[in-house]
């Protein structure tokens, strides 16, 4: 049984001493504050830089210098097949087959491409179900896709809201809304982990409910990938997309990722927009008319792999592969639980934790909702070398990331909060 938590530096340091993942923090570069590493709790917004990025970037630059265009086939990691180097590692992280995932484009670009395939309203089936308070980019994408098909967003979009007095949306309310809307639903599109509250939704149950009414089920996994356990294939999810710059530590604007279930990705009759890199690889350079999609999620690609953008992704996924999602999740549950325990010891500041308390309903983010003084507290944290995240109107988001955060980090955060008068 895990040792009960204690609000002491000695306890935090003892936890770090037995942490099998502790050494992985040495693989990352930390911003500095007064000559020391900051306490970085902002991995849910932008992950830290892996130290290997500079080395791998230099290798790619040398290959470009040495080979020029021939680097597509002669580089150490040939650019022609560069996207393939990520598939196996991504598949492990999201619980998928190798052909069901691909690294490509950016998150919202991918969301639009997937909606073009899987939101094709007709007749009475035209509605989209989503959670209220989704990340704005998702809201914009869904709104404009609906308008593109000639529908009014006020009619076509069903937003599921929390019950009065609550900050989280119950999974059962989403499932009941799907059942109630029935055959009018074309697509259920939910953020896997809500960016504001940190709530992890029941993706398997939601996908099942969507399929029962004949709708597709898709998920934006921006705050879920690399954070919570995912089994997209086994959950029978139709499609998903994500960014790589948060928990996947692949740099600002890092390459996005896509999952398409094999029953759809391997079906050439499923419509997808054509692009050169999505075409069958064996005939790509024949330069003939007629788009022939290659097998799997890779057929949703548009253009050449953005190699330099992908260098950080390569370095970061190597770290994930060595650490293991199972081990990361086990530490995450313990580490986030400790941070939550410490926060409950603070009674002089006006906040509540709006993230679910159950470990299986959250990742490593905790959202602190302030009645007042929130901005003041956030600025005090910054002045004391803490990097957290402020979200309007009054939430401080903190993410104790298991790859590089420690139990001592959590204790020092608590110590700083206790010192705010």
Order of alpha helices (4+ residues) and beta strands (2+ residues): alpha-beta-beta-beta-beta-beta-alpha-alpha-alpha-beta-alpha-beta-alpha-alpha-beta-alpha-beta-alpha-beta-beta-beta-alpha-alpha-alpha-beta-beta-alpha-beta-beta-beta-alpha
